[in-house]
Amino acid sequence: MTSSLKQFKRRALSRPGVKAAYDASAEEFAFLDEVLKARAEAGLTQAEVAERIGTTQSAVARLESAEPKHSPSIATLQKYAKALGYTVQLKLVKERRLTTRSSGPGKSVGRGGAQGK
């Protein structure tokens, strides 16, 4: 990154609203980095991936972009991954900053709701 770009980024991120939006996008950009690295490691162009999954190069470009109105389905991500020799693994990971309602000391919450010990 050039020094003027670094300065711009530092100034922009000093603004709370910009910083919050930037942080909120971090997971999406990390995922997009994984997608692009996988295609680079596979040594394929967007057109080659498109041919393998039966779509157009422009559709692959949209999938690889951060454009919010082009959110691919899980099935599309699975086709894309398979074309590159990968699989998609989805999992829910609990955020540390979010808390659930406490079921109180000595109680557990199961399928049937709160239950005492």
C-alpha positions as CSV (number, residue, x, y, z in Angstrom):
1,M,0.0,0.0,0.0
2,T,1.4,3.4,-0.9
3,S,2.0,5.9,1.9
4,S,-0.8,8.2,0.8
5,L,-3.2,5.3,0.7
6,K,-2.1,4.3,4.2
7,Q,-2.6,7.8,5.4
8,F,-6.1,8.0,3.9
9,K,-7.0,4.6,5.5
10,R,-5.7,5.7,8.9
11,R,-7.6,9.0,8.7
12,A,-10.8,7.3,7.5
13,L,-10.6,4.6,10.2
14,S,-10.3,7.3,12.9
15,R,-13.9,8.2,12.2
16,P,-16.2,5.9,14.3
17,G,-18.8,5.4,11.6
18,V,-16.2,4.4,9.0
19,K,-14.4,2.1,11.5
20,A,-17.7,0.4,12.4
21,A,-18.6,-0.2,8.7
22,Y,-15.1,-1.4,8.0
23,D,-15.1,-3.9,11.0
24,A,-18.6,-5.1,10.0
25,S,-17.2,-6.1,6.5
26,A,-14.1,-7.9,7.8
27,E,-15.7,-11.4,7.7
28,E,-17.0,-10.9,4.2
29,F,-13.7,-9.7,2.9
30,A,-11.8,-12.5,4.7
31,F,-14.2,-15.0,2.9
32,L,-13.6,-13.2,-0.5
33,D,-9.8,-13.5,0.1
34,E,-10.3,-17.3,0.6
35,V,-12.3,-17.5,-2.6
36,L,-9.7,-15.6,-4.6
37,K,-6.8,-17.6,-3.1
38,A,-8.5,-20.9,-3.9
39,R,-8.9,-19.9,-7.6
40,A,-5.3,-18.7,-7.8
41,E,-4.1,-21.9,-6.3
42,A,-6.2,-23.9,-8.7
43,G,-4.6,-21.9,-11.5
44,L,-7.9,-21.2,-13.2
45,T,-9.3,-18.1,-14.8
46,Q,-12.8,-16.9,-14.1
47,A,-13.8,-18.1,-17.6
48,E,-12.4,-21.6,-16.9
49,V,-14.3,-21.8,-13.6
50,A,-17.5,-20.5,-15.3
51,E,-17.2,-23.3,-17.9
52,R,-16.8,-25.9,-15.3
53,I,-19.9,-24.9,-13.4
54,G,-22.0,-24.0,-16.4
55,T,-22.3,-20.2,-16.0
56,T,-20.7,-17.1,-17.4
57,Q,-17.4,-15.4,-16.6
58,S,-19.4,-12.3,-15.5
59,A,-21.4,-14.5,-13.0
60,V,-18.1,-15.7,-11.5
61,A,-16.8,-12.1,-11.3
62,R,-20.0,-11.2,-9.4
63,L,-19.5,-14.1,-7.0
64,E,-15.9,-13.0,-6.4
65,S,-16.9,-9.4,-5.7
66,A,-18.0,-7.7,-2.5
67,E,-21.2,-6.4,-4.3
68,P,-23.9,-6.8,-1.7
69,K,-26.8,-7.4,-4.2
70,H,-25.0,-10.5,-5.6
71,S,-25.0,-12.9,-2.6
72,P,-24.5,-16.4,-4.0
73,S,-26.5,-19.3,-2.8
74,I,-24.9,-22.2,-0.8
75,A,-25.5,-24.4,-3.9
76,T,-23.6,-21.9,-6.1
77,L,-20.7,-21.7,-3.6
78,Q,-20.6,-25.5,-3.5
79,K,-20.4,-25.7,-7.4
80,Y,-17.7,-23.1,-7.4
81,A,-15.7,-24.8,-4.7
82,K,-16.0,-28.2,-6.5
83,A,-14.7,-26.7,-9.7
84,L,-11.6,-25.6,-7.8
85,G,-11.1,-29.0,-6.0
86,Y,-12.5,-27.7,-2.7
87,T,-15.5,-28.2,-0.5
88,V,-17.6,-25.6,1.4
89,Q,-17.8,-25.9,5.1
90,L,-20.3,-23.8,6.9
91,K,-20.5,-23.5,10.7
92,L,-22.0,-21.1,13.2
93,V,-19.5,-19.7,15.6
94,K,-20.8,-17.9,18.7
95,E,-19.6,-14.3,18.9
96,R,-17.9,-13.5,22.2
97,R,-19.5,-10.1,22.5
98,L,-23.1,-11.4,22.3
99,T,-24.6,-13.0,25.4
100,T,-27.6,-15.2,25.7
101,R,-30.2,-14.9,28.4
102,S,-28.9,-16.5,31.5
103,S,-30.8,-19.6,32.7
104,G,-29.7,-18.8,36.2
105,P,-27.3,-20.7,38.4
106,G,-27.7,-24.5,38.4
107,K,-30.1,-24.5,35.5
108,S,-29.5,-25.6,31.9
109,V,-31.5,-24.8,28.8
110,G,-32.3,-27.6,26.5
111,R,-34.9,-28.4,23.8
112,G,-37.7,-28.3,26.4
113,G,-36.7,-24.9,27.8
114,A,-35.2,-24.1,31.2
115,Q,-34.9,-27.0,33.5
116,G,-33.7,-27.1,37.1
117,K,-31.1,-29.5,38.3
